[in-house]
Amino acid sequence: MDRKNFLKNLGLAGVTAIAAPVLIRCENEITRENTNCNLTNYDLEGPFPTKSPSILERVNIIGDRIGVPFEIHLTVKNKNTECSNLQGAFVDIWHCDKDGYYSEYGGGELQPVDYTHLHFLRGRQVTNTNGEVKFTSIFPGWYTIGDITRATHLHIHIYNSKGNSLLVTQLAFPDDPNSAVVKVNQSPGYKGMNGYRYNSEDDFFYDGVSTQLLNISGNINEGYVGAITLIVSA
């Protein structure tokens, strides 16, 4: 599938990527706070959303996948109540494995490897009184579909307690030369950085990643933690 048709199918026809500044942070920072209470940017759900998230409520989403350990810490706040913590929200997450493949899909043009009957690297949790959820996973890789290459990312869909959608977004990873993305992709079992498309070049991050950029802490030997505060209008 060529670039034009792929973007058209996902509702991005006519969008031109613009350079977004790469935000560099030390790997030992613990949280990334949205101190201005700016709403987290919407982003496309993508072609591989979870089909039945209600049956995947769990902390550990690894399944049978192998990779560098990765903990995901998300805090959800409500802009309409002066950015107080949002309790009782459903948070769905999904991402690719180290080889760039998604569960629940495959056997076709978008993904030739067939994982339609597996549910790895997908999960749902409900935010606690602090607006928090945590997932245990592996560090995702990256992939190319046709001539579209994606930067490493996570998919997030947040619903209120009644099941109404509050936010669909994609979370980006810092990708400067000393970043976890570079270190992980240069480690055994991952595909390296040859051909990688950085955040500033990724068509899906055409409006920048200022409200979607994870803070990454940890190291290649013990694993990493990705943390971010997400602001929704509830």
N, C-alpha and C positions, 0 to 999 in steps of 0.2 A: 504494500500500500504506500503511495507516495505521500509526501509531507502535506500537500494541499488538501488531499482527500481525508487524511487522518484528522487534521485539525477541523475540517468541515464537519466530520462525523461527530466530533466532540464539542461542537459549538464555538470553535475558535477561528473560523475562517475570517481572514482579513486582519487578524491580530499580528502586529509586528513586535518582536521581542525588543525591549529596551534594556540597556545595561542598568543593573541595580548594584549599589555598592555592596561589596562583601564585608559583612560585619565580623571582625576578628575578636574573639574572646579567649581568655586563658582557659585551659581545660580543667582547672581546679575550681572554677566558679560553680556554685551549687544551684542557683535559681536564675531564671530570666524573668524579671518582673516587668509588666506593662504598666509603668508608673503613671502614665498619662490617661489611663483608662480608655485607650483607643480600641474600638471594635476590631477584632481579628478579621483580617481580610478573608472574604469568600474565595474559594477556588473550586474547580470542577471536581466532581466525584470520580471521574476517570472511567475507563472501560471495565474495571474489575471490582465493583462494589460487592459487599457481603450480601448474600442472597437471603439468609434468614438469621439476622443478628441476634434475635431473641433467644435462640438455642445455644448461643456461644458465650454466655455470661461466665467469665473466668478471668483469673489473673495471669496464669501461665498460658501463653498463646503459641509456644514453640512447636508443639506437635512433634513430628519426626525430623525437623530441620536441624542442620548443623551450622554453627557459625560463632563469631565472637559474641560473648554474653552482652546483653543490652537491656537495661531497665528504662522504662518510659514513665515519667512522672508528670501528670497533667493536673493543673488547677484551673477550675472554671469559675469565672466571676460574672456578675450581672451588672451591666452598665446602668440599667434603669434603677438600681438601688445603690447608687454611689459605689459601684464595683464591690459589693459585698459578695461573699462566697455563695455559690449556687449549689444548694444541696438537692439531691434527688434527681439530678439530670442523668440521662442515659448517654454514655460516651462509647461510640463504636470506633474501632481502630482496625486497619488492615494495611499490610505492606508486603513487598516481594521478599523472596529469600535471597541468599547470597549470590545466586546465579541469575537473579532477575525474574523469577517466575512467581506467579500468584496461584494460590489454591482456588478451587471452585470453578476454574476456567481451563481452557486449553483445547487442543485438537483442531485449531483453526488458524486463520490468518494472523490474528493478534498474538496468539501464543501457541506454537506448534506442540509443545509438551503438554500432555493431557493430565491435569490434576483436578478434574471436575468432581471427583468423589472425595476429595480431601479438604480439610478446613484449617490448615496450618496458617499461623501468623494472622489470625483474625480473632477478635474478641470484643466483648461488651462488658462494661462495668457501670455502676451507679455511683455518683459522687457522694462523698460523706459530708459531715457537717462543715468541714473545711473546704469543700468544693473539690476534693482531690480524688483521683484514681491513679492506680499504678498497674503497669503491665510488665511481665517478664518475657523477654523475647530474645532475638538475635539481631545483630547489626545488619540492616538490609544492604543489599547490593544495588545494582543499577541495571538498566536494560535499554534495548533499542527495539522499536517497532517500526518496520519499514525504514525510513530515513529519519525517524524521530528518536533521539536519544534523550533520556531523562536524567536529571540530577537525582541523587539519593533523596528519598522523601518518604513521609508517612501520610496516610489518608485518615482523616478524622471526620466523623459525623456526630453532632450533638443534638439531642432531643430534650424537650422538657419532660416533666413527670407524666404528662398526658400523651406523650408520643408525638408532639408537634416539633417539626424541625426548627432548630435554632441556628445551626451553623454547619456548613460543609466546607472543609478546607484541606489544604495539604501543608505539612510541616517540612521545612527545609533544614538542612544541616550546614554548619559552617564548612567551607571547603577551601580554606587557605592552605598553603603548602605544609603547615605543621598540624593540620586538622586531623581529627579521628577518621574522617572519610578517606583521606590519603593513606594514613597508617593502616587502616583496616583493609583497604583494597590492595595494599602491597603485601598483605600477610598471606600465608598459605591457604589455599582453597578459594580465595576471592579472585576476581578477574583482572585486577590491576586498574590503572587509570588511563590506559591507551584508548582514546576515543571518548572519554568521559565528557559530558556536557555540564559545565559549571552553572551555579544558580543564575549568574548574570546573563547566561546564554540560553536558559531554559524557557521555552515559549510559555509554559504554564505558570511561570513566575514573572510574567511580563510587567506586572505592576510592583515588583519588588518583593522582598521577604521580611520587611521590618517588623511586622506583627506575627510572622510565622516561623521565625528562626529559633530553633532549639538551642539551649545552652547544653553543651556536651562536656561532661567531666569524666575522669577515670583514665584508664590506660589500656594498652593493647593486651597486656598479660592478664589483668584481672577483669577486664570488661569495662563497659561505659554506661553512663546514665545520661539520658536526654530529658531535660525539664523545660517547661514553658507554662506561662499563664495565658489562658485563652479568655477573651472578653466577648460576651454575647449580649444580645438584647432580649431579655426574658420578661 
